[in-house]
Amino acid sequence: MQFHHHGYVSGDPRVLPAAGVGLDRPAELPDEVDVLIVGAGPAGMIAAAQLAMFPNVTTRIIDRRPGRLEIGQADGIQARSVETFQAFGFAERIVAEAYWQTEMVFWKPDPADPSRIVRAKRTPDDPAGVSEFPHLLVNQARVLDYFAEFAANAPTRLAPDFGYEFEGLEVADDAQDGGADGAHPVTVTLRHTSGEHEGERRIVRAKYVMGADGARSRVRAAIGCHMAGDQANHAWGVMDVLAVTDFPDIRTKCSIQSEAGSILLIPREGGYLFRMYVDLGEVPADDHHHVRQTGIEQVIARANEILHPYTLDVRHVAWHSVYEVGHRLTDRFDDVPTDAAGSRTPRVFIAGDACHTHSAKAGQGMNVSIQDGWNLGWKLGHVLEGRAPEALLATYSAERQVVAQNLIDFDKQWSTMMAKKPEEFASPSELEEFYAQTFEFPAGFMTQYAPSLVVAEASHQALAEGFPIGKRFRSAEVVRVCDANPVHLGHHATADGRWRIYVFADAARAGAASGVATLAEWLDTAADSPLAATPDGADRDAWFDVKVVYQQPYTEVDLGVVPEVFLPRSGPFELVDYEKVYAADPEHDLFEERGVDRGGVVVVVRPDQYVANVLPLSATDELAAFFAPILRADQPVTASEV
């Protein structure tokens, strides 16, 4: 964490100085906003948190609830999400309070007595070590709390506006030209759901609207998006409980299959609470959702049948529900009809459950929603701040719809297998083998964006095999030269809306004539360098965070001869930022572990941590060409507006 560069800080350094619209932020929802987010769930809250880092973007997030969520339905936090939490500054704290999932245990009928269940196998949660972070289980409400804290501490001092329900919206016909309302072409009708104005309607005008209002999304309906998919005709009871049991693995994630049905056991944070997804069996086609009226007593009774010979004495039920497995996906994630894609700028977007619904047993709902929200949040911020053209916004639907389809395809397989009876498997170990073979997908690491405005073709991928273009930037251990601290390279990339340019040096030492020295000079002085787009008067690294990793041990890197582009000046006192110069850790050689060519490589990473390009040090023309259309904004901002 870096602070003091604007003067001495005696309080909590996580509370950033208020700036821009945060200086006089009105307590009441204003009549006009840049971005209106509907729904304060995971997708909406991370988008709001990201936009809160853009000081001159007026963002408000509304929710029909009267206050914060207290009991969340989601609880599984995949390692990719924890990486995201690191960027938002709360990974360490949420890891400390959460349950860590390190393995999964599979229980099956005892071959000697199929009426009883026995432990069949243990499977490591992350056998390949694809992330330095663990898989967590914690209440969704706590995740929302942390994002809310980040937003409240950000320059715009953003906080949710509770007690507003979305009723409808209209986008001006001439929205491409600013609309009939000029700069705010989306007219949104809201209704107060609590307080002295309960029942009254309210009109808000926005430049952009994001619908993160759940599976029954009214925003989705307002823009004519349609959910398509199917029901699996299988029901599950889910309950968060405190109980006394003789089942030995009650504090370990378990897949339990018996002659009476299946259970997915999810231990929860705190050491006592746990969740059970209890198989309620097939649902007749003409049931008309009658199964959803199944009482908690019936769910508990079924759980005891499945657990035989073990027993479950439930003492307290924190939350329970019954759901039928369904897999549905919208035809698009914004308000531009499919046949008009590319012809106009989207003004309304949907994210999270408003776009995709699936079973809860793969633990993907909150995790995929978080990536939806981050993907859209930084793009809206860049467009509204004048860093990028509106064409950037079309990449949101294009990227995230593919991810959602892949999720549904995976979840169909997983939920179908979870519902099978033991005798229906092709082999006794089929379920655990599937779990082990596909662990990277539910962990969140199989997402790979296709080439687009913000993802390059993989022309030079062979130079850095460990940083696949379009996939998340996988952090690696290095040594920070200035203080000899071993650190993770990716942990220094905060959710501040900046692009990252990682320069992995050639074999030459710092200060010697080399490819790094030539690249550094170009980055610092060339008219076509992406850094040249940084507004006059702003810090040199305000838009681009440029770092270098040398191959030599840190003791052999002389900061006095490192190129200045890697030692930028920060704040009103123009203090030198020494935390952008690193050296390979001899015990964890990044060049070796990530397959980085020792001839020198540039890896470009987007604000949401996805690799956008891989280039040789000499490819300055290609680097300039990649950034040129991204930085060609319609209305460039001045330093005073940043």
N, C-alpha and C positions, 0 to 999 in steps of 0.2 A: 504494500500500500504506500502510495506517495502523497505527501502533503507538505505544508509549509512554503511551497513555492510562490504563494501569493501573500505570504506573511505568516507570522507565528500562529499556530492553531493550538489552543489549550483545551478544547472540548473534543467531542467524538469526531474523528476525522472522516467517518462515513457520512456525516451530515455536510453535504457540499454547500457552498455559498449560494443563496438564491440569486437567480439571474433571469433576465428576460421577463416572460409572463409570470414568473414566480415571485417577482418583486411586489406585485400588487394583485395577487391572485384573488378573485372574488370568491367568497364562501358559497354564494348561490350559483347555480348553473346558469351561465350566460346565454344570451339569445343567439350568439354566433360563435362557432368554434371551427378550428381547422379539422380536427378529427373527433368524431363522436363514436365511442366504443359502447356497444350494447351487450351487457353481460360481464360480470366481474368474476368469471371462472378462470381456469388456467390460461386459456388462449388470450382472453381479454386482458388479464392482469399483467402478463409478460409484455404484451404489446404496449400497454400503458406505461409500464416501467421503462421500456426502451425509449418510448417517445418522450418520457419525462427528462431524458438527457439532452433533448434538443430545446434550448432555452426559449426560442422564439416561436415554437409550435404550441398552439393552444389545444390541448387534448383534455377531454373529459370522458370519464367512464361511468356509466349508469348501471344500476341493477334494481330489479323489482323488490328485492329483500329490503327490510328496514335497517339492516346492519350486516356485519361480517358473517360469513359462513361459520357455523360452529361444528357441524358434523358433516364431513365430506364423504362422498360415495367412493371416490378413488383413493387408493393407498399405495400402489406400487410405483416406485421411483427408479427408473432404469438408470444405468451408469451414464448414459448420454445426457440425461436430464441433470445429473449431479455435476457433470462438466459445465453445463449451462449455468447452474447455480453458482459455480465458481466465478464465472464472468460477472454475475450480479452480486457477488460479495458475501454469499451466505452459505456456501457449501460446507465449510467447517462447522458452523453452528447446527445446521440441520442434520449433518452426519452424526453429530454428538447425541442428538435426541432420538434419532431414528433406530429402528431395528435393522440390523445388517443381515442380508441374505447371502450366505456363503456357499450353501449347497441346497439341493432338493432331494428329498427322500421319496422313494416309490414303494408303496405298500400294495400287496396283491393277495388274492385268496391263497391260503395254505394248501399246497398240493396234497398234503396228507389229510386235511379236513377243510374243504373249500368254504365251510360256513364261517371260518375264522380268517382274519387277515394277518399277514406276517410282513416284516420288512424285507423287501427284495433287493433294493439297490440304493446307493447314495451317488449323486452326480454333482461335481463341482459347478458352481454358478457361472464362473468365468474361467474355464480351463485353459484358455490361451492367453489370458492376461491382456485383453484388448483395451482396458482402461485402468488407470491408477485409482479410480474411485469405485466404491462398492455399490451393489444393488441394495436399495433401501426400501423400507416399508414405513410409511408415516401418513398421518391424516392429511388429506388434500387441503383442509382448512389452514394447516400450518404453512404449507407451500404458499398459499394466497397471502397469508400474513407477512411472509418474508418479502414477497414481491411488492406488497403495499408499503412496507417499511422502506424499501429501496426507492420507490416512487416518491414517497413523502420526503425523503432526504435528498432527492435529486434537485437540480436547479429550478425546475418549474413547480416544486412542492405539490405534486399531483396527489389527489386523494379521491376515492370513489364517491360518487353522488348516489347514495342509496335512496330507495323509495320512489323510483321512476320506472314505469313500465312502457315498453315500446308498443305503439299501436299501428304505426304505418309511416311510409315515406313516399316522397315524390322527387324524381330527379328532373330538373328543368330540361326541356327539349334541346335547348342550345347550350347544354352543359360544357361542350367542348370549348365554347368561347366565354366561359365564365357563368353562363346561365342567366336567366331573367333576373336573378338576384345578384348578378355580378360575380363576386368571388366565392359565394356560398350557394352552389346550385342544388344542394340536397336539402329538402325541407322535411323535417322529422316531427311527427306528432307523438307526444308522450302523455302519460297520465300518472298523476301522483298516486302512490299506493299506500302512503302513510302520512302522518302528520296533520297539521291544520288545514292543508290544501287537499287532503285525500279525496280522490274522485275527480279532481279538476284536471283539465287538459293543458298542455304546454307545448308551444312550438319552438323548435331549435333549428337553426340553419347551419349546415356544415359543408366543408369542402369535400370531406370523405367520411364514410360511415363504415364501421366494422361490426358485423353481427357475430357475436360470440355467445349467443343466447340459447344454446342447447339443442337437443334433438328435435324439439317442437318449435324451432326457430321461426319467429314472425318476420325477422329480417329476410330470411331465406324465401319465405312466401311472398314478401313484398317485391322481390326482384325476379320472381318467376322461376326460381331454381326448383328442380324436382329431385326427390330422393327415389332412387331405384334400387331394388335388391330383393331379398327374400327372407322368410322366416324359417328357422330350422325345426320348428315344431317340437322344441325341447325346452323344458322349464327348469330353472334353478332357484332355490331359496338361498339368500345370502344374509348372514347375520354377524354383527360385531358383538362379541359376548365376553363376559367374565365367568369362568366356570372352573369346577373341580373335576379332574379326570385322571384315570390311570393310564391313558394313552401316552406312551413314553416320548414321542416326538412332538409334543404339543407346541414346543418353542422352535420348531424347524418347519420350513415350507415343505408340504407333503402333497403328493398325488396319491389318493387312497381309492383303490378299486376293490369292490367286493361284489358278492352275488346280489346284494341288495341295492347296488348303485355306486356312485362315485362321490368323492369329496375333494375339493381343493382347499387345503388348509394354509392360511396366511397369518403367521404371527405378526402382531402389531407392536408399535413402540410402547415403551413403559414397562415391559417385562411380564404383563399379566393378560392384557387384551389380545384377542385373536379373532380372525375372520374365517368363516367357513362358507364356501360355495357348495350347497348340498343338492345333489341330483334329485329332482322331483319326477323325472321320467318323461316319456313321450306325451305330447299334448295333441288331442284329436283336432282335426282340421276345423271342426264345427264348435270348438270350445269357446270361441268368442272372448278370449282372455279371462275366462272364469278362473283359471289356475292362479291368477294374480291375487285372488282372495284367500289363498292358502294361509292359514294362521301360523304364528311363530311356534305354537305348541306342536303342530304337525311337522314343521321343519326340524325341530329338535328331536322329535320321535324318529324321523327318517335318519337323522345323523347317527342316532344310537344304533339303529339297525345296521347301518353301513360299517360302524366302528367295531362291531362284535368281534372278539369277546370283551372289548374295552367299553367303558361307559363314560357318559358326559352328563355332568350335573350342572346345568346352567343356573347361575346365581343372579346374573344381571344382563339385560339386553340393552346395549347402547344404541343400536340401530339395526333394522332389518328390512328386507324387501324381497319381492319375488319378480323375476323377469324371464322373458322368453328370448332365446337367442335369435338375433336378427343381424343381417349384414346389408347395410344400405349406404349408398354413395350418391352425392349430387352430380349433376351433369357438368357443373362448373362451380368455381369458387368466387366469382364476381358477377357484376350486373351486365357484362357484355355477352350477348347471345353468341353461341358457338359459331354461327355462320357469319358473325360480325367481328370475330376476334382479330385484333390488330388494326381495326378501322377507327376505334375511338378509345379514349382513356376510361378505364373503369373508375367508378365513383363509390361503389358500394361493394364490400367484401364480406365473406362469411368464413368462419374458422371453427375448428374443434368439432364438437358433436353436431353443430349446425350443418356440417358437411359430410361427416362420416360416422356411422354407428356400427357397433360390433359387440362381441361378447366382452365381458370384463376379465375373463380368466387368463388372457395373455398379458394383462397389465399394461395396455398400450394407450388407453383413452387419454389420460392426462398427459402422458409423455409426448404423444404425437401432437396433441393440442398445443403444448408448450412450444414445439418447433414451428407449428403454424403461426402462432402469434409473434414469435421472434422474427421469422422470415418477413412477415408483413410490416412489423413495427419499424425496423431500420430502413426499409424501402420508403415508407411514408415519410419518415423523418428526412431522408436525403432529398426527396422530391420537394417537400414543403420548405426546406431550408435552402433550396436552390443548388444543391450539390449535384443533382442528377436530373435527367429529363423524365417526363411522365411515362415514357415507354418502359421504364424500370418496373412500373406497377403491374404490367401484364405478365411479368415473370412469376408473380406470386401464384396465381391459379395454375399456370403451366407446371410449376415445380411441385406444389403440394398435392395436386390431384393425383399425380402418379404415385406419390408416397402413400396416399390414402388407399389407392387401389391395391398396392402391394400389401398393405396392412390387412385389408379385408381378405385377400387371397390366403395370407398366412393364417389369419384367425379362423377361417373356415376349416383349414386342416386341423389346427390345434383344438378348437372347440368340438369338432366332430370326434377326434380321438379321445378327448376327455369324456365324452358321452358314451363311448363304446362299452359294451360288456366285456369282461375278461376273455370269454371264449371267442369273441369276434376278431381278435387281433391275429395277424398272420404269424407272429412269433411272440413269445412271452415278454420279450424285451423291446417290443416295437415302440412303445410310448417313450421310454427313457432314451432310446437311441435317437428318436426324432428330436427330443428336447436337447440332447447334446449336440446334434448335428446343426441345429438351427439357432443356437444360443445368441449369435451375433445379431440376428434380426430383432428379437424382442429386447435386446440390450440397447437398440437404437443405432447400430453402427452400419447397417446395410444401405442406408439412404445414400444415393448417388445421383446428383442432379445432372441432367443432360446439358450439352453445350447450349449457350444462350447469350444474352447480352452480358451476363455476369458470371459465366462459366466458359472457359476456353476449350478448344479442342485439345485432346491429349497428345499433341505433336511431340512434346519433349518429356513424356511421362517417365521414360527409362532413366532419366537423370535423378529421379527421387521416387522410387517405387513405393516407399512407405508413406507418401503423401498423395494418395490418388486424387486426381482432379475430380471435383464434384462431391467428394466425401468429406466428412468432418476432419479438421486438422487434428491429428493425434499428437498430443503433447509428448515431450521427451525430456529426459533429465540433462541439464547442462550446469555449468558453473558460471555465476555472475562474476565478471572480472573485477569490478570495483570493490567488492567486499568478500570475495572468495566463497560466497554462499552457494551451496548446491540448491538449485531450484528447478521447477518444471517450466519449460519455455512457454507453454500455453497458458499457464496460470497468471501471467502478467498481462494477458489480453482481457481487459474488462469490457463490459457492455456499454461502451461509450460512443458507439456509432462509427468508429474509425475502421478503415481498411488496415490490414497488416501486410507489410512487405518484409519477409524474412530472407536475409542474405546469408547463405551458407558458403563460407569463404573457400577459396582455392588454397593451395598449400603454402602460398607466400605468407610471410609474417606481416603483421600490421606495420604500416609505414613503408613497406617495400612496393616497388612498381608491380602491379598485379591487376588481375581482372576485377577484384573488389575495389581497388583504388579508382580504376577507370569508371566503373559503374557508380561509385559514390560521387564522383565529380559530375557525372551526367545527372544523377538524381538531384543534386544540389543546385545546379546552374542551368541546365538545358531548358529551353522554352517548351519542349514537348514532354518534359518530365511530368509525371502526375503531381508531384509536389508543387509545380508551378501554378496549379489551380487553387492552392491555399490562399485565402483572401489576404490582402495586404494588411499588416498590423496584427494578424493572428499569430499564435505560436507556430513555429515551423512544422510541428507535428500535430496540428489541430485536426487535420483530416486523414493523415497517413502516419501510422506508427511503424517506423523503419528500424529493424534490428539486425545485428550481425552476429554470427557464430563462427569463431575461428577454430581451426583444427588443432592448434597448439595448446598445451596446458595453459591455464590462466596465468601462471607465473611468468609466462613468456610473451604475454600480450601487453604492450606498453600503451596505456591510455593516452599518453602524450602525443602519439603519432597516429592514433585511430582517426579516420576521416571525420570531419565535423558533422556530416549528415547523420552519423550514428551517435553524436553527442549534442543534440539540439538544445537550444536555450528555451527556458520555460518561465512564464509568468512575468509580472511587471519588472522584476529585478533581473530578468534574463539569466537565471541560474542554469548551470549545466546539468542536464539529466544524464547521469552516469549509468542508468539501469537499462540500457539498450545494447550493451556490449557483453557478449558471452563467449565462453570457450567450451569445447567438447569435454565432457567428463570422462577421464580415462577408464573409469569402472563401468560407464554406460555410454559408450561412444555412439553418439547420435548418428554420425555418418555411417557407421557400420549397422546399427540397429534399424535405421529407417531407409537404408539403401540409397543414401545421398551421394551423388558423384563427387569425388574429391577434386574434380576440376572446377567446382564452384557452381552453385545453383541458386536461383531466385524462386521462392515460393510465395505466391500472392494469396492471402486469405481474406474472405469477406467479413463484414462486421458480425455475422452470425456463426463464425468459426468454420465455414466450409471452404475448402481449397478451391480457388478460382483459376489458378494458372501455375504452371511450372515451366521455368525458362532457364537457359544457360546465362551466365553473367554477361555475355557479350550481346544478348538479344535485346538491346535497348529499343530498337525500332518496333519489335513485336510487343514489348511492354507498353510503349507509348500508344501503339495501335489498339491494344486491348482496352486501355483506360479512356481513350479519346471519346467514344460514344457514351460512356458511362458518366463522364464529367461534363458533357455538353448540355448544361442546364439552360432553360429558357430565360431565366432571370437570375444571373449571377448575383450572389450576395456580397456585401461589403463587410469589412472586418467588424464594423460596429453592430452588424446584425447577427454575428456569429455568437 
